[in-house]
Amino acid sequence: MMHLAPRAFSAIVVLSNHMDEKGQINEETQERVRTGVAALKDGLAPVLVTCGWAYRDDVDISIAEAMARYATESLSVDSAKVITERSPRDTVGEAVFTKKNLARPLNWHSVLVATSAFHCLRALEIFSFVYGPTIQVEVLPAKSEMSAALEASEAKSLAAFRSTFDGIKPGDDDAIFERLRESHPFYNGAVYPRV
């Protein structure tokens, strides 16, 4: 675990991966939640935020809710310490909507992002860009396997992110949100309904 002072962060944000047709999160997501919960129990932040939308048509639950359920039921986390953010459809959305709906209204000064080790570099770049220079961002790696295919996928996704948000100043909430709704296929109506 990281050697940081208690309450070093305003929140621990746990990024999602996948869940099945029964609303059960996969092992990758479980490991991310376990990593975030360990940091919560170590006192690094007062709350745990789970992220992700209801992307499956065959189950009536968001992945954020499935992650929260796993944290409370399987890992004995007090439900009062868990916040679900159901808007995000990907990593960029996890950064945008946690900032828009939580960090800004609640005056967060810092965030610890728990995600798979292979995803940390991309998550750090995205969250640092979206959150901007006034909110500290650090990542906490959950155990995960790395492969050439995963590495290539991460590089492709990071290149797409850089291209989509090119020319925007880090932390410019209005410009970032507008670019998300206009140019990101998960949010502009090309793949899923427009936000």
C-alpha positions as CSV (number, residue, x, y, z in Angstrom):
1,M,0.0,0.0,0.0
2,M,1.1,3.6,-0.6
3,H,2.9,5.4,2.2
4,L,0.7,8.4,2.5
5,A,-0.8,10.4,5.3
6,P,-4.3,9.5,6.4
7,R,-7.0,11.5,4.5
8,A,-4.4,12.4,1.9
9,F,-7.1,12.3,-0.8
10,S,-10.6,13.7,-1.0
11,A,-11.8,10.5,-2.6
12,I,-10.8,7.1,-4.1
13,V,-12.3,6.7,-7.5
14,V,-12.5,3.0,-8.7
15,L,-12.7,2.6,-12.5
16,S,-14.8,-0.2,-13.9
17,N,-14.1,-3.0,-16.4
18,H,-17.0,-5.5,-17.0
19,M,-19.9,-7.3,-15.4
20,D,-21.9,-10.4,-16.5
21,E,-25.6,-10.9,-17.3
22,K,-26.3,-11.4,-13.6
23,G,-24.8,-8.1,-12.7
24,Q,-21.7,-9.7,-11.2
25,I,-18.5,-7.8,-11.8
26,N,-15.6,-9.7,-13.4
27,E,-12.3,-10.5,-11.7
28,E,-10.6,-7.4,-13.2
29,T,-13.2,-5.1,-11.7
30,Q,-13.2,-7.0,-8.4
31,E,-9.4,-6.5,-8.1
32,R,-9.8,-2.8,-8.7
33,V,-12.5,-2.6,-6.0
34,R,-10.4,-4.6,-3.6
35,T,-7.5,-2.2,-4.2
36,G,-9.6,0.8,-3.7
37,V,-11.2,-0.6,-0.5
38,A,-7.8,-1.4,1.0
39,A,-6.9,2.3,0.5
40,L,-10.2,3.4,2.0
41,K,-9.6,1.1,5.0
42,D,-6.1,2.4,5.4
43,G,-7.7,5.9,5.8
44,L,-6.3,7.5,2.6
45,A,-9.7,9.0,1.8
46,P,-13.1,9.3,3.4
47,V,-15.1,8.0,0.5
48,L,-15.0,5.4,-2.3
49,V,-16.5,6.3,-5.7
50,T,-17.6,3.5,-8.1
51,C,-18.0,4.3,-11.7
52,G,-19.9,3.1,-14.7
53,W,-23.3,3.0,-16.5
54,A,-26.0,0.4,-17.0
55,Y,-24.5,-0.8,-20.3
56,R,-26.1,-4.2,-20.4
57,D,-29.6,-4.7,-21.8
58,D,-30.0,-8.1,-19.9
59,V,-29.5,-6.8,-16.4
60,D,-31.1,-3.8,-14.6
61,I,-28.1,-2.5,-12.8
62,S,-25.2,-0.1,-13.6
63,I,-21.7,-1.4,-13.2
64,A,-21.2,1.4,-10.6
65,E,-24.0,-0.2,-8.5
66,A,-22.6,-3.7,-9.0
67,M,-19.2,-2.5,-7.8
68,A,-20.7,-0.7,-4.8
69,R,-22.7,-3.9,-3.9
70,Y,-19.4,-5.9,-4.1
71,A,-17.7,-3.4,-1.8
72,T,-20.4,-3.4,0.8
73,E,-21.5,-7.0,0.7
74,S,-18.3,-8.8,0.1
75,L,-15.7,-6.4,1.5
76,S,-17.7,-5.0,4.5
77,V,-17.5,-1.4,3.5
78,D,-20.1,0.9,5.2
79,S,-22.5,2.0,2.4
80,A,-22.4,5.6,3.7
81,K,-18.8,5.7,2.5
82,V,-19.6,4.6,-1.1
83,I,-20.8,6.9,-3.8
84,T,-21.9,5.6,-7.2
85,E,-21.4,7.6,-10.4
86,R,-23.6,6.1,-13.1
87,S,-22.9,8.4,-16.0
88,P,-19.5,7.2,-17.3
89,R,-19.3,5.0,-20.4
90,D,-15.4,4.8,-20.4
91,T,-12.3,6.1,-18.8
92,V,-12.7,9.6,-20.2
93,G,-16.3,9.7,-18.9
94,E,-15.1,8.5,-15.5
95,A,-12.9,11.5,-15.3
96,V,-15.4,14.0,-16.7
97,F,-18.4,12.9,-14.7
98,T,-16.6,12.4,-11.4
99,K,-15.2,15.9,-11.7
100,K,-18.5,17.5,-12.9
101,N,-20.8,15.7,-10.5
102,L,-18.6,15.2,-7.4
103,A,-15.2,16.9,-7.4
104,R,-16.4,20.4,-8.2
105,P,-19.6,20.4,-6.0
106,L,-17.8,18.8,-3.1
107,N,-14.6,20.9,-3.5
108,W,-12.2,17.9,-3.8
109,H,-8.5,18.8,-3.6
110,S,-7.2,15.5,-4.7
111,V,-8.2,12.1,-6.0
112,L,-6.7,8.6,-5.9
113,V,-7.7,6.5,-8.9
114,A,-7.7,2.8,-8.5
115,T,-7.4,0.8,-11.7
116,S,-5.6,-2.1,-13.2
117,A,-1.8,-1.8,-13.4
118,F,-1.9,-2.0,-17.3
119,H,-4.4,0.9,-17.3
120,C,-2.6,3.3,-14.9
121,L,-0.6,5.4,-17.4
122,R,-3.7,6.1,-19.6
123,A,-5.9,6.7,-16.6
124,L,-3.4,9.1,-15.0
125,E,-3.1,11.1,-18.2
126,I,-6.8,11.3,-18.8
127,F,-7.7,12.3,-15.2
128,S,-4.8,14.8,-14.9
129,F,-6.0,16.4,-18.1
130,V,-9.7,16.5,-17.1
131,Y,-9.1,17.5,-13.5
132,G,-6.5,20.1,-14.4
133,P,-3.8,21.6,-12.3
134,T,-5.9,22.5,-9.3
135,I,-6.8,19.0,-8.2
136,Q,-4.1,16.5,-7.5
137,V,-4.4,13.1,-9.2
138,E,-2.6,9.9,-8.3
139,V,-3.2,6.4,-9.5
140,L,-3.2,3.2,-7.4
141,P,-2.4,0.0,-9.5
142,A,-4.5,-3.1,-9.0
143,K,-2.9,-6.4,-9.8
144,S,-3.4,-7.4,-13.4
145,E,-1.9,-9.3,-16.3
146,M,-0.3,-7.5,-19.2
147,S,-0.2,-8.7,-22.8
148,A,0.9,-7.4,-26.1
149,A,-2.7,-7.0,-27.1
150,L,-3.6,-5.1,-24.0
151,E,-0.5,-2.8,-24.5
152,A,-1.5,-2.1,-28.1
153,S,-5.1,-1.4,-27.1
154,E,-4.0,1.0,-24.3
155,A,-1.7,2.8,-26.8
156,K,-4.5,3.1,-29.4
157,S,-7.0,4.4,-26.8
158,L,-4.6,6.9,-25.5
159,A,-3.8,8.2,-29.0
160,A,-7.6,8.5,-29.7
161,F,-8.0,10.5,-26.4
162,R,-5.2,12.9,-27.3
163,S,-6.6,13.4,-30.8
164,T,-10.2,14.0,-29.6
165,F,-9.2,16.6,-27.0
166,D,-6.4,18.2,-28.9
167,G,-6.2,22.0,-28.5
168,I,-8.1,22.1,-25.2
169,K,-6.4,23.4,-22.0
170,P,-6.2,20.9,-19.1
171,G,-9.0,21.5,-16.6
172,D,-11.2,23.5,-19.0
173,D,-14.5,21.9,-17.9
174,D,-16.8,23.6,-20.4
175,A,-14.5,22.9,-23.4
176,I,-13.8,19.3,-22.3
177,F,-17.5,18.5,-21.8
178,E,-18.5,20.1,-25.1
179,R,-15.8,18.1,-27.0
180,L,-16.9,15.0,-25.3
181,R,-20.5,15.5,-26.5
182,E,-19.5,16.5,-30.0
183,S,-16.5,14.3,-30.8
184,H,-16.4,11.2,-28.5
185,P,-18.3,8.3,-30.2
186,F,-19.5,7.0,-26.8
187,Y,-21.2,10.3,-26.0
188,N,-22.0,12.1,-29.3
189,G,-24.7,9.6,-30.5
190,A,-22.5,7.6,-32.9
191,V,-22.4,4.5,-30.7
192,Y,-24.7,5.3,-27.7
193,P,-27.3,8.0,-27.1
194,R,-25.9,11.6,-27.0
195,V,-25.3,13.1,-23.6
